[in-house]
Amino acid sequence: MKNSPYGWLEVGWTALKLGLTSFGGPIAHIGYFRTEYVERKRWLSEEVFAHLTALCQFLPGPASSQLGIAIGIQRAGLLGGIAAWLGFTLPSAVLMIVFAIAMQGEWLADAGWLQGLKLAAAAVVAQAVWSMARTLAPDRARVAMTVFTTGFTLLLPGALGQILPLIVCGVIGWLYFKPEPVNAPASFHPAVHSMTAVICLAMFTLLLIALPVIAFTVKDPLLQLTDIGYRAGSLVFGGGHVVLPMLEEETVASGIVSDQQFLAGYAAAQAVPGPLFTFSAYIGAVSAYGAEGAARAAAMLVAVFLPSFLLVTGVLPYWEKLRTRSSTRAMLAGVNASVVGLLLAALYDPIWTVTVHHAIDFVFVLIGFISLVFWRCPPWLLVIAAAAGGWMVYT
């Protein structure tokens, strides 16, 4: 790929168009990226695109956003990576902040369409568990890891109950699985200097250690949300849906947002284009009014995506060697199976326990699940239909 230091404006504009039109979640986003960057723009080959996609699937955080950042860096340096992130992220972030402002009105407390949104969230997460389990837990060993993680997370609430199973399953995968090594593309030349990569990895580690200490010491809500967002972006494997349990544990349990606000925002995030991680901007905005809400939204948005930028930049020069090691891929197989268990636990608590109370609620979720899995209904369309159905049934 040709590195164009002055092409960051073109990168940003292209990413903005994708951010305005890319519906359907991370897998669909990667398809949009391939069409735009490989087929239309010809900025990179199929081989290099697959190489970068594998890198972003390996790292924690939002895979599609990371892929956009990686392509931006390869095209126009670090400034290109920033432009790619801004263009792809801002449209959905703005829409989620607007929705957060609307959610602060007390007249919404008993709105029927709000219950429809929460039931849509249950259907979307159920569909995510279904599809991820088929891909990431295809055998007995990984099904066992999924079940272990679900039980452990539900019985030991909190960050430890989420992180410890990931570590255990990663170690088991490293010891148990023996995947075949793969070759890196000969045409790939990372556009990041090794010293820059080392600095970014050092910054990633330093912030991961320092932010919890600072947030605990200062007791400021803005710093607390920044810490929550950064840890979510740093420790969540498996894409956008898996950020749900960590953010719920950190924000609902601590009283920053209510169950109703959280689930309604998560459902609304399915109906906007761009990355699901912009749900973090909604959480920041809905947790306070006026300028304070705007500041919290910006802090959460930057914090949840900053680990992606640092990790992509830090790992890019070393990915060729890292990816060819079978031990790396074995460990990731175990972690991914555990990720399915985390999401299954989140489907039960808080989504199912808070939302599904009556037979009509279950029927709503069942129809939504079937629509997504078997009728291939787009998530944004399901959200709109569920809101309308909720208004008619529950109002």
Buried (B, 14 or more C-beta within 10 A) or exposed (E): BEBBEEBBEBBBEBBBBBBBEBBBBBEBBBEBBBEBBBEEBEBBBEBBBBBBBBBBBBBBBBBBBBBBBBBBBBBBBBBBBBBBBBBBBBBBBBBBBBBBBEBBEEEBEEBBBBBBBBBBBBBBBBBBBBBBBEEBBEEEBBBBBBBBBBBBBBEEBEBEBBBBBBEBBBEBBBEBBEBEEEEBBEEBEBBBEEEBBEBBBEBBEEBBEEBBEBBEEEEEBBBBBBBBBBBBBBBBBBBBBBBBBBBBBBBBEEEBBBBBBBBBBBBBBBBBBBBBBBBBBBBBBBBBEEEBBBBBBBBBBBBBBBBBBBBBBBBBBBBBEBBEEBBBBBBBBBBBBBBBBBBBBBBEBBBBEBBBEEEEBBEBBBBBBEBBBEEEBBBBBBBBBBBEBBBEBBE
